[in-house]
Amino acid sequence: MSNVIKHIAIKVDDLEAATNFYEQVFGFRQLKTGSRDGHISRHMTDGYIDFAIMKYESEQTPEATLAGEGARIHHWGIEVDDRAAFADKIRAAGGEILSKPDANALKFRAPDGTIAEIVVRGAFKTAPKA
């Protein structure tokens, strides 16, 4: 099975305005909204990708600053069959693992500075709950 980008997360200044924009313009549907680690995440989908919009309580938290200050793409995510093997490949190619090994989403920084994450296949949901 090929590896496909299944997740994109962006930082926003106004969660409700961003939600309305992506619903009205692209037809994204809300899946869930939750709060953890100093931010609110609203997961949305077009049926193919898990699209998360995130509003941080403070731009000074370590996770908020990973990608830089202000509204921007924060990270993208890919589902893989073997996280450990991919973590080894990331390191071997000059990437830096940012998460603890037991983290659900293993975040890394590519040599170009881009932040991304790998998760086990099936971790990202793209269908709204019935």
C-alpha atoms as an extended CHARMM CRD file, in Angstrom:
* protein
*
       130  EXT
         1         1  MET       CA              0.0000000000        0.0000000000        0.0000000000  PROA      1               0.0000000000
         2         2  SER       CA              1.4010000000        3.4200000000       -0.9300000000  PROA      2               0.0000000000
         3         3  ASN       CA              1.8770000000        6.2220000000        1.5470000000  PROA      3               0.0000000000
         4         4  VAL       CA             -0.5350000000        9.1030000000        1.0470000000  PROA      4               0.0000000000
         5         5  ILE       CA             -0.7300000000       12.4210000000        2.8810000000  PROA      5               0.0000000000
         6         6  LYS       CA             -3.8780000000       12.0650000000        4.9900000000  PROA      6               0.0000000000
         7         7  HSD       CA             -3.6140000000       15.0590000000        7.3220000000  PROA      7               0.0000000000
         8         8  ILE       CA             -2.8610000000       18.7790000000        7.2040000000  PROA      8               0.0000000000
         9         9  ALA       CA             -2.9850000000       21.0310000000       10.2650000000  PROA      9               0.0000000000
        10        10  ILE       CA             -3.0130000000       24.8070000000       10.1360000000  PROA      10              0.0000000000
        11        11  LYS       CA             -2.7970000000       27.4440000000       12.8480000000  PROA      11              0.0000000000
        12        12  VAL       CA             -5.5080000000       30.0770000000       12.7130000000  PROA      12              0.0000000000
        13        13  ASP       CA             -6.2550000000       33.2910000000       14.5790000000  PROA      13              0.0000000000
        14        14  ASP       CA            -10.0490000000       32.8030000000       14.6120000000  PROA      14              0.0000000000
        15        15  LEU       CA            -11.3530000000       29.2280000000       14.8310000000  PROA      15              0.0000000000
        16        16  GLU       CA            -14.9740000000       30.0450000000       13.9540000000  PROA      16              0.0000000000
        17        17  ALA       CA            -14.1260000000       32.2920000000       11.0110000000  PROA      17              0.0000000000
        18        18  ALA       CA            -11.7620000000       29.6340000000        9.6310000000  PROA      18              0.0000000000
        19        19  THR       CA            -14.4060000000       26.9290000000       10.1260000000  PROA      19              0.0000000000
        20        20  ASN       CA            -17.0020000000       28.9790000000        8.2640000000  PROA      20              0.0000000000
        21        21  PHE       CA            -14.5710000000       29.7040000000        5.4350000000  PROA      21              0.0000000000
        22        22  TYR       CA            -13.5970000000       26.0710000000        4.8190000000  PROA      22              0.0000000000
        23        23  GLU       CA            -17.2080000000       24.8870000000        5.1200000000  PROA      23              0.0000000000
        24        24  GLN       CA            -18.5860000000       27.5250000000        2.7440000000  PROA      24              0.0000000000
        25        25  VAL       CA            -15.8040000000       27.5510000000        0.1590000000  PROA      25              0.0000000000
        26        26  PHE       CA            -14.7280000000       23.8980000000        0.0440000000  PROA      26              0.0000000000
        27        27  GLY       CA            -17.6220000000       22.0310000000        1.6260000000  PROA      27              0.0000000000
        28        28  PHE       CA            -15.5290000000       20.6160000000        4.4760000000  PROA      28              0.0000000000
        29        29  ARG       CA            -17.5410000000       18.9060000000        7.2330000000  PROA      29              0.0000000000
        30        30  GLN       CA            -16.7120000000       19.0180000000       10.9240000000  PROA      30              0.0000000000
        31        31  LEU       CA            -15.6830000000       15.7240000000       12.5150000000  PROA      31              0.0000000000
        32        32  LYS       CA            -14.7250000000       16.6990000000       16.0580000000  PROA      32              0.0000000000
        33        33  THR       CA            -13.4100000000       19.5510000000       18.1610000000  PROA      33              0.0000000000
        34        34  GLY       CA            -11.2100000000       19.0680000000       21.1890000000  PROA      34              0.0000000000
        35        35  SER       CA             -8.7740000000       20.8550000000       23.4430000000  PROA      35              0.0000000000
        36        36  ARG       CA             -5.3400000000       19.6530000000       24.5520000000  PROA      36              0.0000000000
        37        37  ASP       CA             -1.7730000000       20.8500000000       24.9660000000  PROA      37              0.0000000000
        38        38  GLY       CA             -2.7430000000       24.5200000000       24.9480000000  PROA      38              0.0000000000
        39        39  HSD       CA             -4.8310000000       24.6030000000       21.7850000000  PROA      39              0.0000000000
        40        40  ILE       CA             -8.2450000000       23.8270000000       20.3730000000  PROA      40              0.0000000000
        41        41  SER       CA             -8.2590000000       21.5760000000       17.3080000000  PROA      41              0.0000000000
        42        42  ARG       CA            -11.2180000000       21.2570000000       14.9850000000  PROA      42              0.0000000000
        43        43  HSD       CA            -10.9110000000       18.3240000000       12.6180000000  PROA      43              0.0000000000
        44        44  MET       CA            -12.7570000000       18.6440000000        9.3320000000  PROA      44              0.0000000000
        45        45  THR       CA            -12.8210000000       16.5840000000        6.1370000000  PROA      45              0.0000000000
        46        46  ASP       CA            -13.7500000000       16.6090000000        2.4940000000  PROA      46              0.0000000000
        47        47  GLY       CA            -14.0530000000       12.8170000000        2.6700000000  PROA      47              0.0000000000
        48        48  TYR       CA            -10.4080000000       12.2130000000        1.7810000000  PROA      48              0.0000000000
        49        49  ILE       CA             -8.2060000000       14.1570000000        4.1790000000  PROA      49              0.0000000000
        50        50  ASP       CA             -8.2060000000       15.0000000000        7.8740000000  PROA      50              0.0000000000
        51        51  PHE       CA             -7.9440000000       18.7970000000        7.8820000000  PROA      51              0.0000000000
        52        52  ALA       CA             -7.2950000000       20.2660000000       11.3340000000  PROA      52              0.0000000000
        53        53  ILE       CA             -7.5520000000       23.9290000000       12.1900000000  PROA      53              0.0000000000
        54        54  MET       CA             -5.8750000000       24.8580000000       15.4500000000  PROA      54              0.0000000000
        55        55  LYS       CA             -6.1760000000       27.9140000000       17.6840000000  PROA      55              0.0000000000
        56        56  TYR       CA             -3.4340000000       28.1880000000       20.3090000000  PROA      56              0.0000000000
        57        57  GLU       CA             -4.0300000000       29.8680000000       23.6620000000  PROA      57              0.0000000000
        58        58  SER       CA             -0.5280000000       31.3480000000       23.4160000000  PROA      58              0.0000000000
        59        59  GLU       CA              2.0170000000       31.6620000000       20.6370000000  PROA      59              0.0000000000
        60        60  GLN       CA              4.7030000000       31.0210000000       23.2710000000  PROA      60              0.0000000000
        61        61  THR       CA              4.0070000000       27.3020000000       23.8320000000  PROA      61              0.0000000000
        62        62  PRO       CA              6.6140000000       24.9150000000       22.4120000000  PROA      62              0.0000000000
        63        63  GLU       CA              4.1510000000       23.2570000000       20.0170000000  PROA      63              0.0000000000
        64        64  ALA       CA              2.8090000000       26.6150000000       18.7700000000  PROA      64              0.0000000000
        65        65  THR       CA              6.3090000000       27.7580000000       17.8600000000  PROA      65              0.0000000000
        66        66  LEU       CA              7.3290000000       24.5940000000       15.9770000000  PROA      66              0.0000000000
        67        67  ALA       CA              6.3060000000       26.0510000000       12.6250000000  PROA      67              0.0000000000
        68        68  GLY       CA              6.6510000000       29.7350000000       13.5220000000  PROA      68              0.0000000000
        69        69  GLU       CA              4.3620000000       32.4440000000       14.8260000000  PROA      69              0.0000000000
        70        70  GLY       CA              0.9720000000       33.3700000000       13.4070000000  PROA      70              0.0000000000
        71        71  ALA       CA             -1.4720000000       31.6850000000       11.0740000000  PROA      71              0.0000000000
        72        72  ARG       CA              0.2520000000       29.1670000000        8.7970000000  PROA      72              0.0000000000
        73        73  ILE       CA              0.5160000000       25.5100000000        7.9180000000  PROA      73              0.0000000000
        74        74  HSD       CA              1.7080000000       23.8580000000       11.1340000000  PROA      74              0.0000000000
        75        75  HSD       CA              2.3840000000       20.3100000000        9.9080000000  PROA      75              0.0000000000
        76        76  TRP       CA              1.2190000000       17.5680000000        7.5890000000  PROA      76              0.0000000000
        77        77  GLY       CA              0.7680000000       13.9020000000        8.4000000000  PROA      77              0.0000000000
        78        78  ILE       CA              1.1220000000       10.5760000000        6.6770000000  PROA      78              0.0000000000
        79        79  GLU       CA             -0.0980000000        7.1210000000        7.6590000000  PROA      79              0.0000000000
        80        80  VAL       CA              2.4650000000        4.3120000000        7.5400000000  PROA      80              0.0000000000
        81        81  ASP       CA              2.4960000000        0.6100000000        8.3100000000  PROA      81              0.0000000000
        82        82  ASP       CA              5.7420000000        0.6170000000       10.3180000000  PROA      82              0.0000000000
        83        83  ARG       CA              6.4320000000        3.7950000000       12.3180000000  PROA      83              0.0000000000
        84        84  ALA       CA              9.7380000000        2.5260000000       13.7060000000  PROA      84              0.0000000000
        85        85  ALA       CA             11.0920000000        1.8200000000       10.2170000000  PROA      85              0.0000000000
        86        86  PHE       CA             10.0460000000        5.2670000000        9.0240000000  PROA      86              0.0000000000
        87        87  ALA       CA             11.5580000000        6.9190000000       12.1090000000  PROA      87              0.0000000000
        88        88  ASP       CA             14.8510000000        5.2180000000       11.2360000000  PROA      88              0.0000000000
        89        89  LYS       CA             14.5750000000        6.4280000000        7.6200000000  PROA      89              0.0000000000
        90        90  ILE       CA             13.8450000000        9.9790000000        8.7990000000  PROA      90              0.0000000000
        91        91  ARG       CA             16.9420000000       10.0100000000       11.0150000000  PROA      91              0.0000000000
        92        92  ALA       CA             19.1220000000        8.4270000000        8.3130000000  PROA      92              0.0000000000
        93        93  ALA       CA             18.0600000000       11.1100000000        5.8230000000  PROA      93              0.0000000000
        94        94  GLY       CA             18.9260000000       13.9590000000        8.2210000000  PROA      94              0.0000000000
        95        95  GLY       CA             15.5300000000       14.4970000000        9.8660000000  PROA      95              0.0000000000
        96        96  GLU       CA             15.0420000000       15.1240000000       13.5660000000  PROA      96              0.0000000000
        97        97  ILE       CA             12.4500000000       13.2400000000       15.6280000000  PROA      97              0.0000000000
        98        98  LEU       CA             10.6270000000       15.7380000000       17.8760000000  PROA      98              0.0000000000
        99        99  SER       CA              8.1560000000       13.4710000000       19.7070000000  PROA      99              0.0000000000
       100       100  LYS       CA              8.7050000000       10.8980000000       22.3790000000  PROA      100             0.0000000000
       101       101  PRO       CA              8.8410000000        7.3720000000       20.8750000000  PROA      101             0.0000000000
       102       102  ASP       CA              5.4910000000        6.3790000000       22.4270000000  PROA      102             0.0000000000
       103       103  ALA       CA              3.6210000000        9.4470000000       21.1180000000  PROA      103             0.0000000000
       104       104  ASN       CA              0.4880000000        8.7150000000       19.0880000000  PROA      104             0.0000000000
       105       105  ALA       CA              1.6890000000       11.0390000000       16.3330000000  PROA      105             0.0000000000
       106       106  LEU       CA              5.4430000000       10.9600000000       15.8710000000  PROA      106             0.0000000000
       107       107  LYS       CA              6.3750000000       14.5070000000       14.8610000000  PROA      107             0.0000000000
       108       108  PHE       CA              9.6050000000       15.2130000000       13.0120000000  PROA      108             0.0000000000
       109       109  ARG       CA             11.4450000000       18.1000000000       11.3900000000  PROA      109             0.0000000000
       110       110  ALA       CA             12.7360000000       17.4960000000        7.8650000000  PROA      110             0.0000000000
       111       111  PRO       CA             16.1660000000       18.9150000000        6.9730000000  PROA      111             0.0000000000
       112       112  ASP       CA             14.4150000000       21.8270000000        5.2240000000  PROA      112             0.0000000000
       113       113  GLY       CA             12.6490000000       22.7740000000        8.4930000000  PROA      113             0.0000000000
       114       114  THR       CA              9.2010000000       21.4350000000        7.5740000000  PROA      114             0.0000000000
       115       115  ILE       CA              7.2670000000       19.8210000000       10.4340000000  PROA      115             0.0000000000
       116       116  ALA       CA              5.3570000000       16.6060000000        9.7380000000  PROA      116             0.0000000000
       117       117  GLU       CA              4.1660000000       13.5160000000       11.5660000000  PROA      117             0.0000000000
       118       118  ILE       CA              3.7810000000        9.8120000000       10.9800000000  PROA      118             0.0000000000
       119       119  VAL       CA              0.9680000000        7.7430000000       12.4580000000  PROA      119             0.0000000000
       120       120  VAL       CA             -0.1810000000        4.1620000000       12.0890000000  PROA      120             0.0000000000
       121       121  ARG       CA             -2.4260000000        3.4610000000        9.1230000000  PROA      121             0.0000000000
       122       122  GLY       CA             -6.0730000000        4.2010000000        9.9140000000  PROA      122             0.0000000000
       123       123  ALA       CA             -5.3210000000        6.8510000000       12.5690000000  PROA      123             0.0000000000
       124       124  PHE       CA             -6.8070000000        9.7460000000       10.6030000000  PROA      124             0.0000000000
       125       125  LYS       CA            -10.5580000000        9.7200000000       10.2720000000  PROA      125             0.0000000000
       126       126  THR       CA            -12.1440000000       11.2030000000        7.1730000000  PROA      126             0.0000000000
       127       127  ALA       CA            -15.8060000000       10.2760000000        7.5360000000  PROA      127             0.0000000000
       128       128  PRO       CA            -18.1630000000       12.1220000000        9.8810000000  PROA      128             0.0000000000
       129       129  LYS       CA            -19.7290000000       10.0800000000       12.6410000000  PROA      129             0.0000000000
       130       130  ALA       CA            -23.2690000000        9.0290000000       11.7500000000  PROA      130             0.0000000000
